[in-house]
């Protein structure tokens, strides 16, 4: 079978070894960011099974899950992580308000779910911004 040139270029085809190293790097970076997220989701599910109402204990445990997740991400992207400062920020960015407004409300209440989710989104957006 006669092979036709598809495109003429000075591009040198990567070796199998080079291609393998590139794929390994992509996989390593992808896994280092996705694995903590999977664990985060599993831990959140367990937390919602453990508690039925919004309490300080629930938010304290949720804070610890967030802190562990953010610590793992900080290691993956090689950045500094101050656990206590981040804990303060989490509460200032919404958990204090959530507790004041919805203390002892059922975690299955649509407004409670929405408020917790929006607070976590706010926290993630705030922490991801470079200042």
Buried (B, 14 or more C-beta within 10 A) or exposed (E): EEEEEEEEEEEEEEEEEEEEEEEEEEEEEEEBEEEBEEBBEEBBEEBBEEBEBBBEEBBEBBBBBBBBBBBBBBEBEEEEBEEEEBBEBBBEBBBEEBBEEBEEBEBEEEEBBEBBEEBBEEBBEBBEEEE
